[in-house]
Each structure stands twice: as C-alpha cells, then as structure tokens.
Amino acid sequence: MCGILAIFNIKGTYIEVRTLAYDLSKRQRHRGPDRSRIIIIEAGPNTYHILAHERLNIVDLSDRGRQPFQLVDDQNIYYMQNGELYNYWSIKPEFEKKYKFSSNSDSEIVGMLYKEYGPNDFWNHMDGMHSTILLDMNNKTYYAGRDHIGIIPLYYGYNKDGALFLSSELKGIHDQVVEVRQFPPGHYIDQTNEIKKWYNPIWHNFDHIPTEEINFQEMRDKFIDVVRREVKGDAPFGLFISGGVDSSIVAGIVAKLIKNGEIDLSKRGMRKVHSFCIGLEGSPDLHFARKVAEYHGFEHHSFTYTVEEGLDYIPEVIYHTETFNNTTIRASTPMYMMCRRIKALGIKICLTGEGSDELFGGYLYFHKAPNRVEFHQELIRKLNDLHKYDLLRANKACLAWGIETRPPFMNKSWIEYVMSIDPKYKMINAFQPQIEKYILRKAFEDLENPFVPQEILWRQKEQFSDGVGYSWRDGIIERANQLISDQQFSQASTTYPLSTPRDKEQYWFRQVYSTAFPSDSAALTVPYGKSIACSTEKALEWDEAFKKNTDESGRAVLSIHNDALKEILQEEDKITDESIKVQDHFQL
C-alpha cells in the first residue's frame, strides 16, 4: 500500500514542476513512510508528466521494489500502483518466460500485463486491490484506473490549464484543481479525458436477480482460497478482530493455514500472529474478540480508550479520512487510534472483515426487506457505494499510520460468486434460526474442527461504532451540542447550502472538514443521503418507523438490537459499568 500522485501535461520549468511534485506528494507520505521516488518526463516545451510514489514496503522489501517502475524490456513505459495484486504469484512464472523482471514486487507485472493485453483489457487481468497509473511514451498515452469495488482510493481533477491531476487522497490535489472528484471504481481514464468502464459484472444489472442454489462446502472452499492468496507478502501481518462473525472467520482461516504449514511465520519475522481490537472499557467487541484470539492462541492486544480521548482525535480523523459522514467518523476514530498503537509494534498488514455485510445483507435493517428482489437490489446499492464508507474508512484511517488493510470479502471473484446466489437464501427468514448472514455462518460451522467458536459464529451483528462501546456515540452527540450553539445551527443552510448538516453532530464534522477542504467540489465527494443503521436512502421505504429515526447506528433498529443486547448481557461474566449504561439506555 502506498501513496501515488500523477500530473499529466503540467506547464512550467523543470524546477517548478519538481518542487510542486515533491510538495504535493509529501502531503500523503503517511501512506508510504518507507521511501519516495519522483520521475519527471518531458512532454513538450515547458510541459511535463509527473509520477510520484510514497512507498510502504510490503512485497519485496528491498530497494528494487521502489516505484515508479520502468518496464525492463521497454524503458518508455512508466507505471506505478497503490495496492496489492494477489494473482502475481500465480502468473509470474509464465511471464518470466517472456519478460525481464527487476524485482519481486507484485506491482512490477503491471507493465507486462499492459504489453500483453493492451490498454483496454489489462485491467481485467489484475486480481487485487489497486489504483494504477501508466505512461506510455512510445505513443504519448497515459492511463489511470481503480479496482473493481474501490478498495483503494483515487481522486482526480484538472487545473485551469487543463493538466490532469491524480492522487491517492483528496489532500494531495484538492487546492490545485478547478474541481476535485472521486474516481469511480471499476473505471479508467486515458489521454482523451474520457472515463471508461472496465468492470462489467452481471451483478451490476439491477434487473438481473440471481437464481443459483447455495452450496455450503463450495462457499467455504472458495473463501479459504481467497484468504490464502490475500495473506501473502513479505512483511509481518496481523488481524483486526472485532469479535463479530466476519473478522472471526478470516482469523479462523488464517489459524488453520498456519497449522497446516501453508503460512510460514518465521519467513516474515514472526513468532505468533498478532490480533487487535479496540473499545471502551467493558465494550462488547473487546469481550468477544478476546475469546476468538484465545481460542486460536494469537498474541492479542485489547486496546481501550475513553470517550474524552476519542473526542480529542476527531478533528485529525476527519482530516485523514477526508469525510464528514457521521457513521464513518464514528467508526474511523477508534480504528485510527488503534492503528497508532499497532504501528509501534512493527506490523504493516492487517486482514479485516469489511464488506461481508454488503454481500450477505448483514445489517440489522435487512430484517425488514420485503422480498428477495428488493433485498438483492439493496445489496447492489450498498456495494456500489462502499468505497465512500467502510472501504474509505479502513484504508485511510489505517494508512494514516502506514498500516495496510486487506479485506478478503471484497475479492473480485468472491463478490461475483456470492452475488450469483439466489437472494432468497440471504434473507433473514430463509432458515432457522432467523439471523442475518446465516449462509456464511453455516458454511463455516465445523463442530469437529471449528473455525470459529459457536458463540461467536452465531453472534448477532454489531456495527463497529456501536461495538466499541455504546456511550461512544452518545459522547459524540453531547460534545457536538456543547460546541455548536443553537444560533449556529439555525444558520446551517446559509453557512453550508450544499449538503446542509441535519443535526449538530453533522455540523461539527462539516465545520472541521471545511477548514481543511473548503471547496464545494470537495464536499461533493462525501455521501450525504439519509440512512438508518447504515442503509441506503432507498431502504427507508421498507418501514414507516425507519423514516422517523434516521440514524446510522445499529441501535436505530431498536427491537432487533434489543434482542441482541440481551444476549450480550447474559454472556458477560459480570455486568460492567459499560453494560449497565447500555441497559439504562434501552430502558429510556
């Protein structure tokens, strides 16, 4: 994982251009703290192309893995990538017969894929998470694109002279361009400035409702293979474990791969796998995550924080995540704080459970889905928007400290497989017990050699911003009410006519965001629709009660969440101060 910056057809002297490249690339050095490289290529009289890369050493830790690369067999082709290509190890042996490699970096193969398949098709041969930029001076063309689902961020815009700017983060270019925009996932752009779609799966079609039967063993085997490929690398890795089913399944697979010798920890400088969780003292996530880690014998780190500490971090979290969306900030803050502490341990890669809820309908509001068609179409909407929410959070909150996150549930082939299953099997009432993500849980139920302890496997959904501790959300709202006066809020539509804050929490976040990113175009990169428990706005039509209580917290779906809460309190060995607060909250 890295930070990339590219500018095509920028005017100025060589010194001016190089100084600008350095200054802009430095803004995102937190993404790649290990090394930097800038390449300036002359494009015409006083006109240049810039490729700048901030490197986080993950694959091939030597200097040979530094980017941007020049293709060994054609020095006129320059390219760089932010991300990881998981099919590199399987396709490299065949490519070595035809091309020369200068490193063991997975990103070096990008130029060879371009030569092999051409500018329109080589995107389909990269299996992984990436933002990719390539310059071919043979025919004076350039290309920039983003992975299938938007795991890796990319922003773009044009300055007043028409130069194209691209950057991993908004902060790299927002003040250099007339309008800054998020680059759409599954698309690429070339020198014609036309954005073209390269990813066209059948699940993008809202009118196509899949009818494939469920095969639990096949599902298990396919996901194990995904994790097997995505855990590869040269740097030490860890696991984010929330105590929920998704991250626990990933952890269980990793534990089995180690046990059967498929992962050699010693080659990555590790004795044990480190696992991590964060929460307020006595929070649900800390309790269940510890159980998962102890079950597998991981070196577990339970980090705690206070509400006051979390509130102090919010302004810098907004700056790094580049959003003012409520639920994203609520969840990003503890993750950001956790990654600061993980960095001190020398861990650079962590596997996560992001994306499973969008594939299987794991959020509590899916209990109200009226039929299989609307259920499936909501999944499509959620997946298409995920790069604005959880994927953005997991990438930016962690890369702020140089930690790469890998979400196996967002693997391209896995998404296509799961989205081919008849949605009737994903609905909450499809099986007994009636619980979200039943088919995923059932696929990994192994009573003889469990991947996940039974109590975790069948634990109900807990959103990250709730699972870290229920008083976290309440503390944010209280602080916002202290910071934002009634008079200020009454002028919200005048102060922020675009994406006007609907409550004081939103106003506070927007106020901080606008200090760093003041333009209207920057504000438009942030999602603004109404939501309940992380739904899209369209799903509010499922229940009249949803329209009256539009909050992103899982607690907004009160009756469903109360049942889950009772299970949590019964499970605790003793009722902590935090859980007493939870009981009091629901007796209101």
N, C-alpha and C positions, 0 to 999 in steps of 0.2 A: 504494500500500500504506500502511496506517495502523494505528492502534490505536483500537479503539472500546470504549466502556463504556456500558451502559444499565442503569437500575434502574427498575422499574415498581412503583408503589404503595408507595414508601418513606415511612415516617412520621417526623415531626419538624418543626422550624421551618425556614423558608426558609434561614436562615444555616447551620444544622446540616447541611441537605441539600447545600447548595452546597459547604460545606467538605469534606464526605465525598466528593462527586463529584470535586473537584479532587485530593484526596489519592489516591484510587484510580486516577484516570486518569493521574496523574503517574507511577505505577509502570510504565507501559508507554510512556512518552514516547520511548524509544529507537526505537519503531516509527514514530513520526511526529514527528521533531525540528523540523519547519519552523514549524508553527503549532498552536494549540489553540483549541477552542471548546466551551463548555458551555451547554446550554439546559436550563432548569428549567421544567416545565409543571405548573401546579396541577391535581391530580386530585380533590381533595376537601378537607375540613377537615384541615389539618396533614398532608396526603398529597400526594406529588409524583411526577412522572415525570422521569427524568434521561436526557439524551442527551449524551455527551461524546466528543469526537473529537480524536485526536492526528494531525496531518496530515504526510504525506510528499508533497511536490509532485512529481507525475509527469505528470498531464494537466491542462492549464490551470494554469500556474504562478502566475497572479495570485491576489489575494485573493478574486476572485469564485468560485474553486473551493473555498473553505473549506466544510467540513461541520460540523454537520448542515445539510441544506437544508430550506427550506420551499417547498412547491410554489407557484410563482408564481400559478397560477390557483386555488389553494385553500390559503390560509395555515393551515388547520387540519391539514394533513398535513405531518408532520416525518419526516425519514428520513436515514440515513447508511449508509455502506458502507465496508468494508475490502476492497480488491481492485481488479480491473480488469474492465470489460465490453468485450469485443472486438468485439461487434456494434453498438456505439454509433454508429460512423461510418456504417454502412450503414442504420440505422433512423432516425437523427436527421432527415434531410431530410423524411421523411414525417410525423414527429411535429411538426416545426416548423409544419406547416400547421394544426395543431390546438391546440398548447400553446405557452406562452411559456417561453423559456429565459433564465436569468440568467447563465449561464457556458458554458464549453466543456468542462466536466468530464463524463466518461462517467458518473459516479455520479448526476448530476442527473436522468437519464432514468428512474431507478428509480421515482420518484413518478408519472411519466406512465404507466409500464407498469402500475403498481398501479391507476390510474384506468381504464386501457384494458381490462385483463383481469381485474381483481378479485383479492382476497386469496389465493384458492386456486390461481390459474393463472399469475400474473405471474412466478412463479419460473421457469417453463419458458421464458420469453422473455428471460432473462438468460444470454447466452453468454459465459462467462468464469470467473474465479475470484473468490469473494466470500464474505463474511459480511455479511448485510444486516439492518438493523433499521428498522422503520417504525412510526410512531404516528399514528393517525387519530383526532383529537379530535372529528370530526363524529359518530362513533358510539362514541367511547371504547373503541377497539380498538387492539391492538398486535400486531406480528408480528416474528419473528426467525427467520432461516434461514441455511443454509450451502450452499455449492456442491455440485455433483453428486458429487465424489470427496473433498472435504475438503482442498483445496489451502490454503485459508485457515482458520486455527484459530478456534475459538469454544468458550467454556466457560460453564456456567450453574449456578445453584443458587438456593435460597430461604433467606431468613433466618427467624428464629423467628417473625416476624410475618407471614410469607407473601409478602414482597416478592420479586419475581423479579430476579436479578442476571445480567447477561450481560457477557462480557469477551473480548477477543481472546486474552488469556493468563491462565493459571491464577493468576499472581501478583496480578492485578487484583482478585480476589474471593475467593480460597480461604479467607481468615480472616473473611469476612463472612457466610458461608452455613453452614447445617447440614451439607450435603453438596455437594461440588463435583463436576461431571461434565463430560466432553467432550460437546459437542453433536454428534449423529450427522450425517454428511454426507448431502446429498440430502433433508433434512427441514426442517420449520419448526414453530414453536410460536406459539400465539396466546393471548389473554386467558383462554381456558378452561383453560390449562396443559396441554393435550393436544398431544403431539408427533406431527405428521402427515408422512407421506412424500410428497414431491412428485416425486421422481425414480424412475421405474419402468421402466427399460430391460429389454429381453428378456434381456440378458446376466446380470442378477441371478438368473435362474432356473437353478438347478443342474441341473435335468433337461433343459434345452434345450442340446443340443450342436450348434453351428452347422455348416452344410454348404456355405457359399459358397466358390466357387472363388477362386483367387488371380489377381489382375491387377496385375502389377508397375508398369506405367505409371500405372494409376489410383491405386495406392498412393502413388507418387511425387508425382503432381499434387495429391492431397488433402493430403499433409503439407506440401508447399511452400505451399499456400494457408493452412494453419494458421499456419505461421511468419510468413507475410506479414502476417496480421492481428495476431499477438501481439507483433510487434516495434514496433508503432505507439506513439506517445506524443510528448511534448514535451521530455522530459529526456534527457540523454546516456545511452547504454546500452553494455553490454559483454557479453562472452561468457565463461562458465565452460567451459574446455576441459580435459578430463581426459586426452585422448589416446585415449579409447575411442570406439567407433563412434557412440554416441548423440549425445553433445555435438559430435562432429566433423561429423555430418550436419547438425545445426542450424547450425553455423558455416559449412558449405559452402553452405547455402541462403541465409544472410544475405549471404555474399560475392557470390553470383550476383544477389541482389536489388539490391545496391549497384551492381554492374557494369552492370545493365540500366536503372539510373536509377529504380527503384521506391523506394529509400530515399535521401533527400537528407540526408546527414550534416551539411551546413552549417546546415540549419534547426534542428538540435539542438545546435549549438555544438561540432561535432566535425570533426576533420580525418581521423582514422582510427578504425577500430573497435579498442577495447582488449580484449584477451583475457587470461585469468588462469588460472593453475594453481599449486598448492602441493604440496610434498612434501619429504621428507628429501633431503639431497644424494645424487644418483645414483639417485633413485627412478624406477620405470617411467613414471609419469604425466608427470613433468617432461620426460622424453626424448621421448615421443610427442606430447605437447601442443605442444612447441616445433616439431616437424615440421609439424603442422597449421597453426599460426599463420604460420610462414614460407611455407608453400605459398600462403596467401591474402594475405600481406602485411599482417597485422594488427600493431598495436603490442602486442607480447606482454610479459607480466610473469610471470616464473617466480619465485615466492616460495619460499624454503626456510626450514625451521625445524629445530631439534634436538629429539630426544626429550625432553630436560630442559625445554626451553621449552614443549613441548606439555603435559607433565605439570603444569606450573605453572598452565596455563589451565583444567584440567579442572573445578575447583570452580565457576568462573564460567560455564563452558559448561553445566554441569548446571543452574545457576540460570536461565539464559536459555532453554535448550531444554526445561526442565521435565520431564525424564525421567531414569530411571536404567537404561534399556535399554543393554546393552553395545555392540551394534553401532552404535546411534545416537550414543552418546557418542564412540566411536572415530572415527566419520566426521565428527561435528559439530565436533570440536576443530580440525582443520586448516582446515575451512571458516570457522569463526569467526575464526581468526587471519588468514586471507586477507582476509575482509571488512573487518577493521580497516584494512588497508592500502589496500583499494580505496576506502574512504570518503575517504581523504586525497586521492584523485585526482578527486573530484567526480562519480563515477559513481553513479547511483541505481537503475539497472535492469540486471539480468543474466539472459540466457537460459541455461537449463540442460537437461540430458538426462534428468532424473528421470522415472521411470515407464515407460520403454521396456522394461525387464527384466520388469516385471509384465504387460505386454501381449503380449510375444513369448516369454516363458519364457527369459530371458537368463541367469539364474543357473546356475552350473555343476551344481547338483544336479538340474536338469531333464534332464540326460543320463540319469538313472535313471528317468524317468517310464515306467510300464509300458504305458500305452496312451493314446489320444487323449482318452478321457473323463476319466481322472484328471489328465492334463495340463491340460485346459481348466478343470476344477473347481479345480485349484490356482491357476490364473490368477485366477479369481473370488475365491478367498480372499485372495490377495495384494493385489488391487486394493481389496477391501473394507477391508483393514487398513492400507493405505498411508498414511492420514492419521495413523497412530500412529508411523510410522517415517520414511521418506525425505522425505515432504512436510512433516512436522513439522520435521525437521532443516533442510531447505532454507529454510523460512520463518523459523523462529525464530533459527537461528544467524546468518542474514544480516540480519534485521530488528533484531537486537541492535545493529547498526551503521547502521541506516537504509538497507539495500540490499534492494530488491525483487527477488525471483527469479520468473521466469516459466518454467514447464515445458510447452512446446508438446505433448509427448507425452500430457499429461493433458487436452487439449482434449476437450470432451464429444462432439462429433460424430466426432472421430478415434477415441476409445475405442470408440464404438459400431460404427464401421466395422471396426476391427481385430478386435474381439471377435465379429464376424459371420463371420469367415474360419474355415473348417474347421481345427480344431487339428492335424489330421494334417500340415498344411503347416508348422506351427511346431515340430514335433518334431525332435530333433537328427538322426535318421536319415532324414529325408524327402528330403534332397538330398545331393549330393556337392559340395564337401567337407562332412563332417558337423561342423557348428558351430552354436552357438546363434544365434538371430536371423537365420538365413540369408535369409529372405524380405525382411527390412528391408534387409539388406546388398545383396541382388541388385537390389532396387528402385532403389537409389541407385548402382549400378555404371554408370558412364558413362566408357568408355575414351577417348572423344574429348575430352570436356569434364568431367573428373571433379569431383564434389562433394567427394570425399574421396580422398586418396592411397590406392592399392591396399593398401599395407602396413598402413594404419590401418583401412581398410574391413573387412579380414578378420582383424584382431587379436582374440584371444580375450578374453572377459570378465575384467575385473579390478575387484573391488569397491573402492570408494573408500578404505575404511580399510586395504586392502592396497596399493593402487596408489600411495598417498603414500609408501610405504616399509615393507618387511616388518618392520623392527625396531621400528616404532611399536607394534604390538600387543604384541610381546614386552616392550617397555619398560613398558607399562601394567601388565601382569601382574606384572612384577618390582616395580614401585612398590607395587602393592596388597599383595604379600607382605611388603613392608617395613612398611607402615602397619597392616596388620591382623594381629594376633597369632593364633596357633593357639587360644589361650584365648578370644579374642573370637569367632572364627569358630565355635567349638564351641557357643557360645550363640546362634547366629544365629536359630534357631527361636523362642527366648524373646524376643530383642530385637525381631525382626521376624516375628511369627507370620503376618502377611499378606504374600504374595509373598516368601517367605523366600529370601534370597540363596543360590545354589547353589555359588558359589565366592568367593574373596576379592576379585576384581575387582568382582563384583556387590555385595558387602558394602560396599566402599569407595564406590561410586557411590550406593548406597542411604543410606549414612550422611550423605553430603553433601546429598543430596536431602531427607532427613527433617529436616535442620536448617532448611531454608527452607520446606518444605511437610510439616508433621508429621502431618497427619490421615490416617486410613485411606482416606477417600474420595479424597484427592489421590493416594495410592499406587495406587488402583484405576484411575486414568486412564492408567497406564503398562502396556504389554503385558508379559506375564510368561512366555508359553509357551516350551517348548524349541524349538531351531532348529538346523539345520546349514546353513551358507553362506546364511543369510537365508531358509530355508524356513519354511513353517508347520509346526506340530507334526504335522499330519496326514501330511505328506510324509515324515516319518521312517519310515513303514511301507514305503516303496519299497525300502529296502535295509537289511539287518541291520547293516551297518557304520555306517550313519547313527546308529543308536540308541546306539552305543558312543562316538561322537565328536561330541557336540552342541556345536558352537562356531559362532558366526555368521560367522567368517572364511571366505573362499573357499578358504583352504588346508585347510579341513576335508575338502574333497573332493580328497584327495591325488593320486590317479592322474590325474585330469583336470587339476588345476592344475599338476602336474609337467610335463606336455606343453607347457602354455602358457609355463611358466617357461623351458624350453629355447629357445623361440622368442625370448623377450625377451633372453636372454643372447647368443644368436647375432646379434641385431640390434644390440646395443651396439657402438659403435666401439672401446671398450675396456671391460674389466671393472672397474667402480668398486668402491670399498670396500663400498658397499651391496650390490652384486650378489654379491660374494664371500660376504657374510653370508647371502644368500639361498641360495647353493649349499650352504654349510655346514649351513644349517637342514634342507635336504632330504636331506642325506646322513646325518642322525641315524638 
